Amino acid sequence: TRRSSDLKPVLTSLAPNPATIDQVQQGLLLTVNGSHFYSSSIIVWNGAVLATTVVSAIELQATITTTQMPSPGTAQIVVHTPANLAGELGCDSGGDSTVLTFTVT
Protein backbone atom coordinates (compact mmCIF):
# COMPACT_ATOMS: atom_id res chain seq x y z
CA THR A 1 0.00 0.00 0.00
CA ARG A 2 1.09 3.55 -0.64
CA ARG A 3 1.86 5.78 2.28
CA SER A 4 -0.55 8.66 2.76
CA SER A 5 2.28 11.13 2.13
CA ASP A 6 2.50 9.78 -1.42
CA LEU A 7 -1.00 11.08 -2.13
CA LYS A 8 -0.68 14.64 -0.92
CA PRO A 9 -1.36 17.12 -3.72
CA VAL A 10 1.72 18.44 -5.49
CA LEU A 11 1.72 22.04 -6.71
CA THR A 12 4.21 22.81 -9.48
CA SER A 13 3.11 26.05 -11.18
CA LEU A 14 0.50 28.79 -11.47
CA ALA A 15 -0.58 30.34 -14.75
CA PRO A 16 -0.50 33.18 -15.37
CA ASN A 17 2.06 34.24 -12.78
CA PRO A 18 2.61 37.09 -12.44
CA ALA A 19 -0.69 38.65 -13.49
CA THR A 20 -1.72 42.28 -13.76
CA ILE A 21 -4.34 44.03 -11.66
CA ASP A 22 -6.22 44.72 -14.93
CA GLN A 23 -6.55 40.96 -15.50
CA VAL A 24 -7.84 40.49 -11.95
CA GLN A 25 -10.39 43.28 -12.35
CA GLN A 26 -11.78 41.44 -15.40
CA GLY A 27 -11.91 38.11 -13.52
CA LEU A 28 -8.68 36.19 -13.99
CA LEU A 29 -8.88 32.44 -14.61
CA LEU A 30 -6.02 31.05 -12.55
CA THR A 31 -4.76 27.62 -13.59
CA VAL A 32 -2.99 25.60 -10.91
CA ASN A 33 -0.77 22.80 -12.23
CA GLY A 34 0.62 19.84 -10.34
CA SER A 35 -0.32 16.24 -9.59
CA HIS A 36 -2.37 14.08 -7.23
CA PHE A 37 -5.44 16.29 -7.62
CA TYR A 38 -8.79 14.64 -6.88
CA SER A 39 -12.44 15.56 -7.28
CA SER A 40 -12.46 17.03 -3.77
CA SER A 41 -9.18 18.99 -4.10
CA ILE A 42 -9.49 22.74 -3.53
CA ILE A 43 -7.36 25.82 -4.09
CA VAL A 44 -6.64 27.75 -0.90
CA TRP A 45 -5.82 31.46 -1.34
CA ASN A 46 -4.19 33.09 1.70
CA GLY A 47 -6.04 30.62 3.88
CA ALA A 48 -9.44 31.09 2.18
CA VAL A 49 -11.02 28.37 0.06
CA LEU A 50 -11.71 29.34 -3.56
CA ALA A 51 -14.51 27.93 -5.71
CA THR A 52 -12.39 25.34 -7.51
CA THR A 53 -12.95 23.53 -10.78
CA VAL A 54 -11.11 20.22 -11.03
CA VAL A 55 -10.08 19.98 -14.68
CA SER A 56 -7.99 16.83 -14.28
CA ALA A 57 -5.63 15.04 -11.89
CA ILE A 58 -2.96 17.61 -12.85
CA GLU A 59 -4.97 20.84 -13.29
CA LEU A 60 -7.30 22.94 -11.15
CA GLN A 61 -8.84 26.32 -11.97
CA ALA A 62 -10.38 29.19 -10.03
CA THR A 63 -11.42 32.73 -10.93
CA ILE A 64 -9.55 35.48 -9.11
CA THR A 65 -11.31 38.83 -8.74
CA THR A 66 -10.78 42.02 -6.79
CA THR A 67 -12.56 40.25 -3.90
CA GLN A 68 -9.41 38.15 -3.42
CA MET A 69 -6.89 40.69 -4.75
CA PRO A 70 -8.12 44.30 -4.50
CA SER A 71 -4.69 45.77 -5.31
CA PRO A 72 -1.28 44.60 -6.54
CA GLY A 73 0.52 42.26 -4.19
CA THR A 74 1.15 38.59 -3.52
CA ALA A 75 -0.94 35.67 -2.32
CA GLN A 76 0.01 32.27 -0.95
CA ILE A 77 -1.55 29.41 -2.93
CA VAL A 78 -1.93 25.87 -1.59
CA VAL A 79 -3.87 22.88 -2.93
CA HIS A 80 -5.72 20.99 -0.19
CA THR A 81 -7.21 17.52 -0.45
CA PRO A 82 -9.40 16.49 2.50
CA ALA A 83 -8.50 13.27 4.30
CA ASN A 84 -10.78 10.27 4.79
CA LEU A 85 -12.09 10.17 1.24
CA ALA A 86 -13.91 7.11 0.13
CA GLY A 87 -12.82 5.85 -3.24
CA GLU A 88 -9.61 7.03 -4.84
CA LEU A 89 -7.67 7.59 -1.64
CA GLY A 90 -7.03 5.61 1.50
CA CYS A 91 -8.55 6.50 4.84
CA ASP A 92 -5.87 8.82 6.15
CA SER A 93 -4.50 10.39 3.00
CA GLY A 94 -4.86 13.87 1.62
CA GLY A 95 -3.25 17.00 2.97
CA ASP A 96 -1.74 20.21 1.68
CA SER A 97 0.69 20.86 -1.13
CA THR A 98 3.70 23.08 -0.77
CA VAL A 99 3.01 26.81 -1.07
CA LEU A 100 3.50 28.83 -4.24
CA THR A 101 3.39 32.63 -4.32
CA PHE A 102 1.07 34.31 -6.83
CA THR A 103 2.03 37.87 -7.76
CA VAL A 104 -0.22 40.63 -9.08
CA THR A 105 1.46 43.74 -10.47
Sequence and secondary structure as in RCSB ss.txt:
>XXXX:A:sequence
TRRSSDLKPVLTSLAPNPATIDQVQQGLLLTVNGSHFYSSSIIVWNGAVLATTVVSAIELQATITTTQMPSPGTA
QIVVHTPANLAGELGCDSGGDSTVLTFTVT
>XXXX:A:secstr
   GGGGS EEEEEESSSB HHHHHT EEEEEEEE   TT EEEETTEE   EEEETTEEEEEE TTT SSSEEE
EEEEEE SS SSSS TT  EE   EEEEE 
